[in-house]
């Protein structure tokens, strides 16, 4: 009998992906603000480092946001497959 561990893990993975997207986007926005401050005060090396961090964090946020529906869809496909299999077995027992 299948324990449902993979379904449980997929369902649990949706929330951390959402929080990762939220905090990565927030940190990316703060890093972009730090870039503007650093460039305005003529600290160019620090500005480039902050800009690189902003780009990476915003990209991480976008990737994480795009992963949420895929995780949920895969979970729903598995649940529907189990339901359909149970209905088939109820109609046509072994």
N, C-alpha and C positions, 0 to 999 in steps of 0.2 A: 504494500500500500504506500502510496506517495505521501510524504509527511507535510508537503506544502511549504517547505523551507524556502525554496526559491521564490515563491509567490510572496511569502512574508518579507523576505529581504528586499524584493522589488518595491513593495508597498512602503517599507521603511526608508528606502533610498530616495523617495520623492521629496520628503521634507528637508533632509540635509542639502539636496540639490537646490531647493528653493532658497534656503537660508544662505547657502554659498553664493548664489547669484545676487541676492540682496546685499550682503556685506561686501562682496567683491565690487559691485557697482558703486556702493557708497565709498569704499576705499579708493576706487578709480577716480571718482569725482573729487575727493579730497586731494589726491595726488595731482590732478589737473590744476586745482587751485594752487597747490604748492609750486607747480611749474610756473604759473603766471607770476607768483610772488618772487620766485628765484630769478626769473628772467628780468623782471622789473628792477631788481636790485643788483643786476649785472653779475649774478653768480651763474654763469653759463653751464659749467660742468654739472652742478647740482640740478639745474633746470633740465638738462638732458636726461639725467638719471631719473628724476621725478616724472618726466614725460614718458620714458620707457616703462616705468612702473605703471603709469596710468594706462598706457596702451595694453599692457599685459593683463592688468586687472579688469579692464573693460572687456577685453576679449574672453577672459575666463568667465565673466558674468554672462556674456552672450551665449557661450557654449553651454554653460550650466542651465540657463533658461531654456535653451532649445532641447536639452536632454530630458526635461521634466515630462513633456507629453509622450516622448518615446518610451520612457519607463512606465508611465501609466498605461499606454496603449498595449504594451507587451503584457502587462499584468492582466488587462481586460481580455486579451486574446486567450491567455492561459485559462482564465476563469470560464470563459465561454466554451472553450474546448472541453473542459471538464464537465460542464453542464450538458453539452451536447452528447458527450460520451455516456453520461449517466442516463439521459433520456433514451439513447439507443439501446443501452443494456436493459432498461426497464421494458422496452417494447420487444426486444429480441434477446431473451435470456440465453445463457449458454446451455 
